[in-house]
């Protein structure tokens, strides 16, 4: 009895070769370190709130610092077109992680943390991390698609970044309660050093020649891809899903001003959310190998609508704990399904550029949804915001037939078969 059960469990494990396991470890380690960038966010929010800024103004601060994440295709183009020191990924990786370390260190050392300096340096730190993210995602798509492991690799990535977010929630709540921006920035600056060390050890990349013919071939591939309906439809689909007005900084205002939650309890709730999201990430890895992507996306849209409506019952500590846990699982399943679609839709040879494009769309939709949500909260209040968000999410169902997800998945399988040994 035990042996057949162990055999079934082994079949659920997608990383069956040493190379796949090495790549999974690399991606997980890099994303865990990257997730710690969010450590100062709660402290920044409450400090700016104490300085008299509204929820909308705080959302504007984070919109500015998110700009590097919205121009990720530029980093992909640079990496794809212009090898640095003979490498398309590793050399840039060392440079960009070093920038993130320097930006975070400057934030920790800057006295008083004035608004403009904090915004500029946090944006510079984000630039280093966003470029690093593009390089890591390019490696994920390049190595994952031939093995049919894009969904599984992304499960590892997002399980790792979500696991780090558990620590962010617990430690961030304590730092926010103490209004300790210096320590928050210092810890955030230290973690990119882990990414740098792991990249130096684990990234094995052959030399890439920088010649005109290769550049012309890449440019022809870009022009062909830009005329392909698939990429643009997927981009619009992802944007519509992520743009659904969300809570963002406004939710902290609701938790503190209406529900009177302490910063420590809010941090603990964030950790519960991310712990539940880890469950969702690990659940998606086997699901991505067994269920059609179209079916998964239809289901996760429904789960997203239902879990958003649960926030109408978010009125006290017990309901907060339960809803944060459920929403964490369902939100991660939805995020990974849409990112899996993005990975499968990327044209060959242009993985860095086009996955970065789709991730920029994802980030732009998410950030703008928080800004719009903050304004809706200020004007209409909490309950209308929840209802508007759920309704917008439900409208995504109407777009599913336009995306031709089955065709995208079939093309990805054909690409996998073409490069299989």
HUBELCOR-V122258 format. One record per pair of residues at least 12 apart in sequence whose C-alpha atoms are under 10 Angstrom apart, sorted by the first residue. I is the first residue (numbers start at 1). J is the second residue. Records with the same first field share a line. If there is no record, write none. Layout:
I: J  J
//
This chain:
11: 286
12: 285  286  287  289  290
13: 152  285  286
14: 147  148  149  151  152  153  285  286  288  289
15: 147  149  152  153
19: 143
20: 143  144  147  149  153
21: 153
22: 202  203
23: 139  140  143  144  153  156  202  203
24: 140  144  149  152  153  154  155  156  157
25: 153  156  157  160  198  202
26: 136  140  156  157  195  198  199  201  202  203
27: 136  137  139  140  153  154  156  157  158  160  161  195  198  199  202
28: 153  154  155  156  157  158  159  160  161  163
29: 156  157  160  161  194  195  198  199
30: 132  133  136  157  160  161  191  192  193  194  195  196  197  198  199
31: 132  133  136  156  157  158  159  160  161  162  163  164  192  195
32: 156  157  158  159  160  161  162  163  164  165  191  192  194  195
33: 160  161  164  165  188  189  190  191  192  193  194  195  196  198
34: 97  100  126  129  130  132  133  160  161  164  165  188  191  192  193  194  195
35: 129  158  160  161  162  163  164  165  166  167  168  188  191  192
36: 161  162  163  164  165  166  167  168  184  185  187  188  189  190  191  192
37: 100  104  122  125  126  129  164  165  168  184  185  187  188  189  190  191  192
38: 164  165  168  169  172  184  185  188
39: 164  165  167  168  169  170  171  172  173  175  176  181  183  184  185  186  187  188
40: 122  168  171  172  173  175  176  179  180  181  182  183  184  185  186  187  188
41: 62  168  169  172  173  176  181  184  185  249
42: 168  169  172  173  174  175  176  177  179  181  184  249  252  263  266  267
43: 172  173  174  175  176  177  178  179  180  181  184  185  263
44: 58  61  62  113  115  118  175  176  179  180  181  184
45: 58  59  61  62  176  179  249  250  252  253
46: 58  176  177  179  249  252  253  256  263
47: 176  177  178  179  180  181
48: 61  115
49: 249  252  253
50: 179
54: 249  250  253  374  375  378
55: 247  248  249  250  251  252  253  254  370  371  373  374  375  377  378
56: 248  249  250  370  371  372  373  374  375  376  377  378
57: 249  371  374  375
58: 248  249  250  371  374
59: 248  249  250  367  368  370  371  372  373  374  375
60: 249  367  368  370  371  374
61: 115  116  118  119  123
62: 119  122  123  248  249  367  370  371
63: 123  364  367  368  370  371
64: 119  120  122  123  367
65: 118  119  120  121  122  123  124  125  126  127
66: 122  123  126  127  130  363  364  367
67: 123  124  126  127  130  360  363  364  367
68: 123  124  125  126  127  128  129  130  131  360
69: 123  126  127  128  129  130  131  133  134  356  357  359  360  361  362  363  364
70: 130  356  357  358  359  360  361  362  363  364  365  367
71: 127  130  131  356  357  359  360  361  363  364
72: 127  130  131  132  133  134  135  352  353  354  355  356  357  358  359  360  361  363
73: 131  134  352  353  354  355  356  357  358  359  360  361
74: 131  134  352  353  356  357
75: 92  127  130  131  132  133  134  135  352  353  356  357
76: 88  89  131  134  135  137  138  350  351  352  353  354  355  356  357
77: 218  219  222  350  351  352  353  354  356
78: 92  352  353
79: 91  92  93  131  134  135  138  352  353
80: 135  138  208  210  215  218  219  349  350  351  352  353
81: 210  211  212  214  215  216  218  219  350  353
82: 208  209  210  211  215
83: 207  208  209  210  211
84: 207  208  209  210
85: 207  208  209  210
86: 205  206  207  208  209  210
87: 205  206  207  208  209  210
88: 135  205  206  207  208  209  210
89: 132  134  135  136  138  139  203  204  205  206  207  208  352
90: 132  135  136  139  196  199  200  202  203  204  205  206
91: 199  200  205
92: 128  131  132  135
93: 128  129  131  132  133  134  135  136  195  196  199  200  203
94: 128  132  193  195  196  197  199  200
95: 128  131  132  196
96: 125  126  127  128  129  130  131  132  133  135  192  196
97: 125  127  128  129  130  131  132  133  191  192  193  194  195  196  197  199
98: 125  128  129  132  189  192  193  195  196
99: 124  125  126  127  128  129  131  132  192
100: 121  122  123  124  125  126  127  128  129  130  131  132  188  189  190  191  192  193
101: 124  125  128  129  186  188  189  190  191  192  193  196
102: 121  124  125  128  189  190  192
103: 120  121  122  123  124  125  126  127  128  185  188  189
104: 121  122  123  124  125  126  184  185  186  187  188  189  190  191  192
105: 121  125  182  185  186  187  188  189  190
106: 118  121  122  125  185  186  189
107: 119  120  121  122  125  181  182  183  184  185  186  188  189
108: 121  181  182  183  184  185  186  187  188  189
109: 182  183  185  186
110: 182
111: 182
112: 181  182
113: 181  182
122: 185
125: 188  189  192
128: 192
129: 192  195
130: 356  360
131: 356
132: 192  195  196
133: 352  356  359
134: 351  352  353  354  355  356  357  359  360
135: 351  352  353  356
136: 157  199  203  352
137: 150  153  154  157  343  351  352  353  355  356  359
138: 343  350  351  352  353  354  355  356
139: 203  205  351  352
140: 153  154  157  343  351  352
141: 153  154  343  344  346  348  350  351  352  355
142: 343  348  349  350  351  352
144: 343  416
145: 343  344  346  348  351  412  413  415  416  417  419
146: 412  413  414  415  416  417  418  419  420  421
147: 413  415  416  417  419  420
148: 288  289  344  412  413  415  416  417  420
149: 285  288  289  340  416
150: 285  288  289  339  340  341  342  343  344
151: 281  284  285  286  287  288  289  293  336  337  338  339  340  341  343  344
152: 281  282  283  284  285  286  287  288  289  336  340
153: 285  340
154: 281  282  284  285  336  337  339  340  343
155: 278  280  281  282  283  284  285  286  288  332  333  336  337  339  340
156: 278  281  282  284  285
157: 281  336
158: 277  278  280  281  282  332  335  336
159: 274  275  276  277  278  279  280  281  282  283  332
160: 278  281
161: 274  277  278
162: 271  273  274  275  276  277  278  279  281  328  332
163: 271  274  275  276  277  278  279
164: 271  274  275  278
165: 270  271  272  273  274  275  277  278
166: 267  268  269  270  271  272  273  274  275  276  277  278
167: 267  268  270  271  274  275
168: 184  188  267  268  270  271  274
169: 263  264  265  266  267  268  269  270  271  272  273  274
170: 263  264  265  266  267  268  269  270  271  272
171: 184  264  267  268  271
172: 184  263  264  266  267  268  270  271
173: 262  263  264  265  266  267  268  269  270  271
174: 262  263  264  265  266  267  268
175: 263  264  267
176: 262  263  264  266  267
177: 262  263  264  265  267
178: 263  264
179: 263
217: 349
218: 349  350
219: 350
221: 347  348  349  350
222: 347  348  349  350  353  354
224: 347
225: 346  347  348  350  354
226: 347  354
228: 347
229: 403
230: 345  346  347  402  403  404  405  407  408
231: 342  345  346  347  354  355  357  358  403  408
232: 345  358  403
233: 345  399  402  403  404
234: 338  341  342  345  346  358  361  400  402  403  404  405  408
235: 342  345  354  357  358  359  360  361  362  403
236: 358  361  362  365  399  403
237: 338  361  362  396  399  400  402  403
238: 335  338  339  341  342  358  359  361  362  363  365  366  396
239: 358  359  360  361  362  363  364  365  366  368  369
240: 361  362  365  366  369  392  393  395  396  399
241: 301  304  334  335  338  362  365  366  369  392  393  394  395  396  397  399
242: 335  338  361  362  363  364  365  366  367  368  369  370  392  393  396
243: 361  362  363  364  365  366  367  368  369  370  371  372  373  389  392  393
244: 365  366  368  369  370  372  373  388  389  390  391  392  393  394  395  396
245: 365  366  367  368  369  370  371  372  373  374  375  376  377  385  386  387  388  389  390  391  392  393
246: 308  366  367  368  369  370  371  372  373  374  376  377  385  386  388  389  390
247: 369  370  371  372  373  374  375  376  377  382  385  386  389
248: 366  367  368  369  370  371  372  373  374
249: 370  371  373  374
250: 370  371  373  374  375  376  377  378  381  382
251: 370  373  374  377  382
252: 266
253: 374  377
254: 377  381  382
255: 314  315  316  320
258: 315  382
259: 314  315  316  317
260: 316
261: 316  317
265: 317
266: 317  320
268: 321
269: 317  320  321  322  323  324  325
270: 321  324  325  328
271: 324  325  328
272: 321  322  323  324  325  326  328
273: 321  322  323  324  325  326  327  328  329  331  332
274: 324  325  327  328  329  332
275: 324  325  328  329
276: 324  325  326  327  328  329  330  331  332
277: 324  325  326  327  328  329  330  331  332  333
278: 328  329  332  333
279: 325  328  329  330  332  333
280: 326  327  328  329  330  331  332  333  334  335  336
281: 328  329  330  331  332  333  334  335  336
282: 329  332  333
283: 329  332  333
284: 296  332  333  334  336  337
285: 333  336
287: 333  337
288: 336  337  340
292: 405  406  409
293: 337  338  340  341  405  406  408  409
294: 337  341  400  401  403  404  405  406  407  408  409
295: 337  405  406
296: 333  334  336  337  338
297: 333  334  335  336  337  338  340  341  396  397  400  405
298: 334  337  396  397  400
299: 330  333  334  337  397
300: 330  331  332  333  334  335  336  337  338
301: 330  331  333  334  337  393  394  395  396  397
302: 330  334  390  393  394  396  397
303: 326  327  329  330  331  333  334  393  394
304: 327  329  330  331  332  333  334  335  389  390  393  394
305: 330  387  389  390  391  392  393  394  395
306: 327  330  390  393  394
307: 323  324  326  327  328  329  330  331  390
308: 323  326  327  330  331  386  387  388  389  390  391  393
309: 323  383  386  387  388  389  390  391
310: 322  323  324  326  327  386  390
311: 323  324  327  382  383  386  387  390
312: 382  383  384  385  386  387
313: 383
335: 362
338: 362
339: 355  358  359  362
340: 409
341: 358  403  405  408  409  412
342: 354  355  356  357  358  359  362  408
343: 355  356  358  359  412
344: 405  408  409  410  411  412  413  415
345: 358  405  407  408  409  411  412
346: 358  408  412
347: 412
348: 412  415
369: 389
372: 385
373: 385  386  388  389
376: 388
//
